[in-house]
Amino acid sequence: MKKTMVLIVAFFSAAALYAQGDLHLFDVQNKAGKITPLVIEEAFSKNGFSIGLNSEMNTPFKKQFQKTEFKVFTLLTVYHKKLAHDLVNAYAHAGVFTPMGVGIYQRLNEDTLHVSVLTSDAQAKILGISDKKILKSIEEEVLKVLKVALPNAKHSYSEDSLKEKRNLVTFYELDLAGEDWEDAKEDFEMFLEMGFKPFGFVMPAFLDLNEELTQNTTTESKYDFYDTYSICKLRVIYTVAQSRPEAAAFAPCTTMVYKKKDEDKIVVGFPSVYNWMSSALVEDKEAQEVLMKAQKDFESILKNITE
């Protein structure tokens, strides 16, 4: 019996050792405030990445909600100049992680700065792909940068994610039915951008991904166009941050819009809010409610322009 108990304890100890969640977490002493989001941004810029945006959130938090719980709360988005090209060429819907999010936060009452970013396994799960080679390469480059920018940081993983059966990427398609794609693109994106404001969404960044990823290559793009929008809703970010600030790795949401040259349709998609709940373990009722409302509202915008 004693031997059996020892084996059980050993099994669970090993499981705990190798279990890891969907987020890389970095914690670093920052009492003096010398490590800033700009320090992290510059480290990415110097090591093969382009910056999508660096959005300081405390100012809008104070403006809309008259308070903040954080000394630092910044949404940084990045993409690797070469590997992002390889990724989107291999998997069209991988644009939802081009750029990808890096959450940077530090509460008012603590001396530790935190950084959160999705693991390659989590990205592969969300994208529904089994070949993780390119995602692993991007992950390696991201971790190298963070270890350079935060040399004394403790690196860990989030808790194991919650189970989720709903679609982790939300897709809609517009059948062109032979219509000129350039005219269709102009109308599509105009109505998409017009749809954001009534529902409280803002667009802090836009990227012509097709142009960006083909400017240093002689390889012809497989897309007629490929654009990504960084979309966020302040109430969602603020509410979720109260209990799960590490979910900042999902914000702002990258929404992709593209057309392949060999297809007669425009595809639009974004990572579903179910990822926030699952990967960042968002169980607070109010946070779940604002996330679900955002999912419903965003779906209604896309339905209106694709139906």
N, C-alpha and C positions, 0 to 999 in steps of 0.2 A: 504493500500500500504506500509506504514511504517513497519507494522508487517511482511509483506512478505519479505521485504528487510532484516530485522533483521534475519529472518529464513534462507535466502540465505547466508548471511554472516556467520552465525553460522555453516551452512552445510560445506561451503568451509574451514572454520577454523578447523573444526573437521577432514575433509579429509586431510588437510595439516599436522595436528598433528599426524595422524596415517599412512600417506603415508611413505613408506621407500623403498630405493633402494636395490640393490643386495650386497652392500659392507658395512661391519662394518668399520668405520673410527675412529681412535684414534689420537688425537692431544695433544702434551705435550710440555711444555716449556723446551727447551734444549739449551739455549744460551751458557752454559759452556761446552756442548758436553759430559756431564757425562753419559747420557743414550745412550748406544751403541747397535748395533745389537747383540753383545756378551752377554750383560745383558739380552736381550730378549730371546736369545737362551738358556741361562742357566736357565731361569725361566721355559721354556718349559721342559727342561731335568729333572728338579727337581720335576715336577708335572705330571708324567705319560706319557710323550711324548718322542718319538725318533726323532732324527734330520736326515732329508734326506741330506740337504746341507745348508751351509751358504756361499753364494757367493757374495763377494764385487764386484760391477760393475764399480766403478769409474776408476779403473786402466785399464780395457779393453776399457772403453769409451775413455779415454785419448789416449790410444795406437792406436785405430782404427780411431777415429774422431778428435783427437788432442784437445779435450776440453770436459768439463762436466758442467752441470748446477747445480750440486748437491754437498753438503758437504758429504752427506750420500746417498747411493743408494745400498741397499742390498736385495738379494732374499733369503729368508729363507723358507725351506720346512720342514713340520713336520707331524707326524701321531701319533695317540693315540695307545699305545701298546695293550690295550685290545679291545677298541671299534672299531678300524680299522679292527680287525679280525672279529668281529661280522658283520660289515658293508659289507665287501667283501664276506663273506659267504652268506649273505642275497641277495646281488646284485652284480653279477660278474663284471659289468661294473663300479662299484664304485671305482675300482682301479685307475681311472683317477683323483681321489682326495686322493690317498694314495701313496705318501704324498700329502698334500695340501699346497698351497702357502701362505706366509705371506710377504707382501711388506713393506719395511722399507725405508723411504726417507726423506731428508731434503735439501731444495734448498740452494744455496750459500748465497742468500740475506735474509734468514729468520732465526729466532731463534726457530722455532717450528719443532719438529720431528713428522712425520706422520707414522701411521701403517694402512695397509688395509688388510682385509681378507674377504672372501666370507661368506655370511649368509647361514644358513642351508636351508632356503627357496630357495635361488638361486641355491644351490647345488642340491636340490630336483628337481627343474625346469629343470636344465641341464641334470640330470640323468633320468628324466621322471618317477619319483616314487612318489607315494601319501603318503606312510607311512613314516613319517619323524622322527620317534621316535629315531632311532640310530643317525641320523644326528643332531637332536636337542641335544642329550646327548653330542656329540662331540663338538658342538658349545658352550654349557655351559662350558665345560672344557677349551676350547680355550679362552673364555671371562674371566674366572677366572684367567688364567695365565696372560693375558694382563693387567688385573686390578691389579695384584700383581706386575708385572714388571713396570707398568706405573700408580702408585697410584694417581697421580694428573692430569691424562689425561682427556680430554673431549671426550666422546663417542657420536658419531652420526652415521647417515646412509648417503650413497650416494643418489643422486637424483634418482627418479624413472627411471628404465631401459628403453631403447628404445625397441620398439616391434621388434621381430625377428621370422620369420617363417621357416628359414632354420634349418637343423639338428644341434643340439647343441653339439652332440658327433658324431664324424666321425668314422665309423666302417668298417673294412674289414675282410674277413674270408678266410682261406686257407683250402680247403677240403683235408684231408689226404688220402682218398680213401684206407684205410687199411694200409698205410705206417707206419713204426715204428715211434712213436711220438718223441722219443729221437733224432733220426737222423734228422727228420724234424725240430725239435726245433733248433738244432745246425746250420743247413743250413739257416733256417728262420732268426735267430737273427744275423748270420754272414752277410747276405745280407742286413739286416736292418741297421746294424752299418756301413757297407760300403757305404750305400746310403746317409748317413747324410752329409759327408764332401763336396761332389761336389755341394751341394745346400747351403752351408754355415751354416748348423746346427752343433751344438756341443752338446756333452752329458756329462754334468758335474757330473752326478750321476746315479748309477744303483742300483736297489734293488731286491734281491731275496725275493719277498714278501711271497711266500709260506713257505719258511724256517723261515723267520722272525716271521711270525704270528702263527706258529705252535710249536715253540720251547718251549713254556711254557704251553702247553696244551696236554692232552691225546686224544683229538678229532682228528680223522683222517681227513686230508684235502680232500675236494671234487675236488681238482685240481691235475693234474699230474705235472703241473708247473704253476707258476704265477710270472712274472717279470714285473717290472716297470722301465722305463727310464725317467730321467729328461732331456728334450730337450729344447734348446733355440737357438735363432738366434739373435746375438748381434744388428744388424741393426734394427730389429723389436722392441726390448726393448728400445733402445736408441731413436728411432723416436717417438714411442708412449709416452715415458716418458716426452717429451717436453710439451705436452698438457694434458696428463692424466697419471701422475705417479702412481695414485692409481691402474691402471691396472696391476701393479707389482704383485698383488694377483694372477694373472693367469700365472706368469712366475717363473721358467721355466715350460713348459707344461709337465704334467705327461702322458706318453704314456704307456698303458698297453698291455701286451702280455700274453695270458693264454690259457690253454687247460683243460677243465673239463674231469674228468675220464669217464663220461658216454657219451662223444661226440667224434666224429671222425673229429675234426677240430681245428685249431688254430685261435683264435680271437685276433685282434689287434685294438686298438682304442685310440683316443685322444680328448680332448675338442676342438671343432672347434673355429677358431678365431672370429667367429660371436659373441661369448660370450664377447670378449674384447670390441667389438663395442657396443653391447647391454648393458651389465652390467656396463661398465666403461664409457659409452657414448662417445666413440671415434668417433668424427665427422670430425676431421682434415683430409683433402684429402690425404696428403702424408702418414699419419699414416695408413689410410684405405688401401692405395695401397700396402704398405709393408706387412700388415697383409694378404691381399688377395693373394699376391704372395707366402707368406709362406704357406698358406692353399693349394694352387695349387701345390706347390713343394712337400709338405709332402704327399699329396694324390698321386702324381706320384710315389713316393718311395714305398708306400704301394701297389699301383696297380701292380707295377713291380714284387713284391715278392709274391703276392697272385693270380695272373692270370696265 
